[in-house]
Amino acid sequence: MRWDGLILAKFGLNQISAVIDVAKPNSKLPSRTIDVSCAKCHTALFKYAKGGKGALVKCFKQRIVSDFTHDSGICPKCATPFARETLIRGAPAYKIIGGKVVSK
């Protein structure tokens, strides 16, 4: 018996039911909203309900209050890509490309 099979057998699990649940972001929106704009042309991209004091690295789509973009992750005025779509902890989000957006 392999080591991973031994662990699964010890806890009474089979390989089908051994699925790891991932934590979802908090569904309650933070009270602080920030304006996210393009660093190149200063066009408003969206308003985002941000929690915490850190830099804007990722944006969960469910926390975007107002979206001014037509294509996801691309500035509507200068057509510069500012983010990539991805899944973070099972929720759809944007991963912001460094230096492409300015937040106030």
C-alpha positions in Angstrom: 0.0 0.0 0.0 1.3 3.4 -0.9 1.8 6.2 1.7 -1.1 8.4 0.4 -3.4 5.4 0.4 -2.5 4.6 4.0 -3.4 8.1 5.1 -6.7 8.0 3.3 -7.5 4.6 4.8 -6.5 5.8 8.3 -9.1 8.6 8.2 -11.7 6.5 6.5 -11.7 8.4 3.2 -11.5 7.1 -0.3 -9.8 8.9 -3.1 -13.1 10.2 -4.6 -14.3 11.9 -1.4 -11.0 13.4 -0.5 -11.7 16.8 -2.1 -10.3 19.9 -0.4 -12.7 22.8 0.1 -11.2 26.2 -0.5 -12.1 29.3 1.5 -14.3 31.9 -0.3 -13.7 35.6 0.2 -15.9 37.3 2.7 -19.3 38.0 1.1 -20.0 41.1 3.1 -18.5 44.1 1.2 -16.0 46.3 3.0 -17.3 49.9 3.6 -14.2 51.5 2.0 -14.4 51.9 -1.8 -11.5 53.0 -4.0 -11.3 54.4 -7.5 -9.1 52.3 -9.8 -7.8 54.0 -12.9 -5.4 53.3 -15.7 -1.8 54.4 -15.0 -1.1 55.3 -18.6 -4.2 57.5 -19.6 -5.9 58.0 -16.1 -9.2 56.7 -17.3 -11.5 55.4 -14.6 -11.7 51.6 -14.8 -13.9 50.6 -11.8 -14.9 51.4 -8.2 -13.8 48.6 -5.9 -14.8 47.7 -2.3 -11.3 47.1 -0.8 -10.6 45.7 2.6 -7.2 46.3 4.3 -4.4 48.8 3.8 -2.1 46.9 1.4 -1.5 47.4 -2.3 -4.0 46.4 -4.9 -2.9 43.0 -6.1 -6.1 41.2 -6.9 -9.7 42.3 -7.3 -12.6 39.9 -6.7 -15.3 40.5 -9.3 -18.1 40.4 -6.7 -16.5 43.4 -4.9 -16.5 45.6 -8.0 -19.2 48.3 -7.3 -19.1 50.1 -10.7 -17.4 48.7 -13.8 -16.5 51.2 -16.6 -14.6 48.7 -18.8 -16.0 47.0 -21.9 -13.6 44.1 -22.2 -12.4 42.5 -19.0 -8.9 43.5 -18.0 -8.4 46.0 -20.9 -8.5 49.8 -20.6 -11.4 51.2 -22.7 -9.4 54.3 -23.8 -5.8 53.2 -24.5 -6.5 49.4 -24.9 -3.7 48.6 -22.4 -4.2 45.3 -20.5 -4.2 46.0 -16.8 -5.3 42.7 -15.3 -5.7 38.9 -16.0 -8.8 37.0 -15.2 -8.3 34.1 -12.8 -9.9 32.1 -10.0 -8.7 32.9 -6.5 -10.0 30.6 -3.8 -12.7 29.5 -6.1 -14.0 33.0 -6.8 -13.6 34.9 -10.2 -11.1 37.7 -9.8 -8.6 39.9 -11.6 -4.9 39.7 -10.9 -3.6 43.2 -11.4 -0.5 43.6 -13.5 2.1 45.6 -11.6 2.3 49.4 -12.4 -0.7 49.3 -14.8 -3.3 50.8 -12.4 -3.5 53.6 -9.9 -5.9 53.5 -7.0 -7.2 56.4 -4.9 
